[in-house]
């Protein structure tokens, strides 16, 4: 009898350990790390450099810069209507890790408000106008995260430079106005934003 009781207790303990562990793993949800990114690509004017701003979901705002290569070039031209790319955390990190410096912190309540606005953006509601064919491009993006696939789909808020692309969603102007402060303060694209944006 004593042996059977010990065996029963052992089985219950094993079941509890493996059962609970499997349940936790199954229910674990990994959320997004990045929310917004501004990316300057200088290839349009034979410039091999890129720079930009990234805002994480916990409110950290960083400036980054580096030399264009295959990993950093993934965001270029993504806004074309026929494309709908998706990127992993590692692919986004490969773009922003060079020369990354923290410059600000956004209150999470304020950030959540902007993320809620960005969630309403229409990816297809874009109008483009050619401006300077010899210019690079600054792209202002919301990184919409698919929890199931664990991938980001960049949603264009605005593109400025060699081409001007406007997202006509009613939420876009407020997002642009908020992100402009970082673009101008950090001189993203070597002043290209002010040089080519129709509002300046």
C-alpha positions in Angstrom: 0.0 0.0 0.0 2.8 2.4 1.0 4.5 1.7 -2.4 1.4 2.4 -4.3 0.8 5.7 -2.5 4.4 6.8 -3.2 3.9 5.9 -6.9 0.7 7.8 -7.1 2.2 10.9 -5.5 5.2 10.7 -8.0 2.8 10.4 -11.0 0.8 13.4 -9.7 3.9 15.5 -9.3 5.2 14.7 -12.7 1.9 15.5 -14.3 1.7 18.8 -12.5 5.2 19.8 -13.6 4.9 18.9 -17.2 1.3 19.8 -17.5 1.7 23.3 -16.1 4.9 23.9 -18.1 3.2 23.0 -21.4 0.2 25.1 -20.6 2.4 28.2 -19.9 4.3 27.7 -23.1 1.2 27.3 -25.1 -0.4 30.5 -23.7 2.7 32.6 -23.8 2.2 35.7 -26.1 5.2 37.6 -27.3 4.3 41.1 -28.2 6.0 43.6 -30.5 9.2 45.4 -29.6 9.0 48.2 -32.1 6.2 50.7 -32.9 7.4 53.4 -35.3 10.5 53.8 -37.5 11.7 56.7 -39.7 14.2 55.5 -42.3 16.3 57.6 -44.7 17.8 55.8 -47.7 20.3 57.9 -49.7 20.7 55.6 -52.7 18.7 57.9 -54.9 21.6 60.4 -54.7 24.4 58.0 -54.7 24.7 58.2 -50.9 25.7 54.9 -49.2 24.5 56.1 -45.8 21.2 55.7 -44.0 19.8 57.0 -40.7 16.6 57.3 -38.9 14.5 57.2 -35.7 13.0 54.1 -34.0 10.4 54.2 -31.2 9.9 51.0 -29.2 6.7 49.9 -27.6 8.1 50.8 -24.1 8.6 54.4 -25.2 12.3 54.5 -25.9 13.2 56.8 -28.8 16.6 56.2 -30.5 18.5 57.7 -33.4 20.5 55.2 -35.6 22.8 55.5 -38.6 25.1 53.3 -40.8 26.2 52.3 -44.2 23.6 50.7 -46.6 24.0 46.9 -47.1 21.5 44.1 -47.8 20.2 44.0 -44.2 19.6 47.8 -44.0 18.1 48.0 -47.5 15.0 45.9 -46.7 12.8 48.9 -46.0 13.6 50.7 -49.3 10.7 51.1 -51.7 8.3 49.0 -49.6 5.4 51.4 -49.9 4.7 50.5 -53.5 1.0 49.4 -53.7 1.9 46.0 -55.1 4.1 45.1 -52.1 3.2 44.1 -48.6 6.4 42.8 -47.0 6.6 41.5 -43.4 9.7 41.5 -41.2 10.9 39.8 -38.1 12.3 41.4 -34.9 15.8 40.3 -36.1 15.4 42.0 -39.5 14.3 45.3 -37.9 17.1 45.1 -35.4 19.6 44.6 -38.3 18.5 48.0 -39.7 18.6 50.0 -36.5 21.4 48.5 -34.5 24.2 50.6 -36.1 25.1 53.8 -34.3 22.0 53.5 -32.1 21.7 56.2 -29.4 18.8 56.9 -27.1 17.5 60.4 -27.4 14.2 60.5 -25.6 11.5 58.6 -23.8 7.8 58.8 -24.6 5.2 58.4 -21.8 3.5 55.1 -22.4 0.0 56.5 -22.2 0.9 59.0 -24.9 2.6 56.3 -27.0 -0.5 54.0 -26.7 -2.7 56.8 -28.0 -0.5 57.2 -31.1 -0.4 53.4 -31.6 -4.2 53.3 -31.4 -4.3 56.0 -34.1 -1.8 54.1 -36.3 -3.8 50.9 -36.0 -6.6 52.7 -38.0 -4.3 53.6 -40.9 -5.3 52.3 -44.3 -2.2 50.8 -46.1 -3.7 51.3 -49.5 -4.9 54.9 -49.1 -1.7 56.4 -50.6 -1.1 59.2 -53.1 2.3 59.8 -54.6 3.9 62.8 -56.4 7.4 62.8 -57.9 9.6 65.6 -56.4 13.3 65.2 -57.0 14.5 62.2 -59.0 18.1 62.6 -57.7 17.1 62.6 -54.1 17.1 60.0 -51.4 13.9 59.2 -49.5 12.7 59.5 -45.9 10.0 57.0 -45.0 7.8 57.4 -41.9 6.4 54.0 -40.9 4.2 52.4 -38.4 5.2 48.8 -37.7 2.0 46.8 -37.5 2.6 43.6 -35.6 1.0 40.2 -36.3 1.0 38.4 -33.0 0.4 35.0 -34.6 3.1 35.3 -37.2 5.4 37.3 -35.0 6.1 39.6 -38.0 5.8 43.3 -38.6 4.1 44.8 -41.7 5.3 48.4 -42.3 2.4 50.8 -42.9 3.4 54.0 -44.6 2.5 57.2 -42.9 4.5 59.5 -45.2 7.4 59.4 -47.6 9.5 62.5 -48.5 12.4 63.1 -50.9 12.7 61.7 -54.3 9.0 61.0 -54.2 6.4 62.5 -51.9 3.8 59.9 -50.7 0.9 60.8 -48.5 -1.3 58.5 -46.5 -4.8 59.9 -46.8 -6.1 58.2 -43.7 -7.5 60.9 -41.3 -5.2 59.7 -38.6 -2.0 60.3 -40.6 -1.6 64.1 -40.2 -1.5 63.9 -36.4 1.1 61.1 -36.5 3.2 63.0 -39.0 3.1 66.1 -36.8 4.3 64.1 -33.8 7.1 62.3 -35.6 8.3 65.5 -37.4 9.9 66.8 -34.2 12.4 63.9 -34.1 13.1 64.0 -37.8 14.0 67.7 -37.7 15.8 67.6 -34.3 18.1 64.8 -35.5 18.5 66.1 -39.0 17.4 62.7 -40.5 18.5 62.5 -44.1 20.8 65.5 -43.8 17.9 68.0 -43.9 16.1 66.4 -46.8 12.8 66.4 -45.0 12.6 70.2 -44.8 14.2 70.6 -48.3 11.5 68.5 -50.0 8.4 68.4 -47.8 5.5 70.5 -49.3 4.7 72.0 -45.9 8.1 73.7 -45.6 
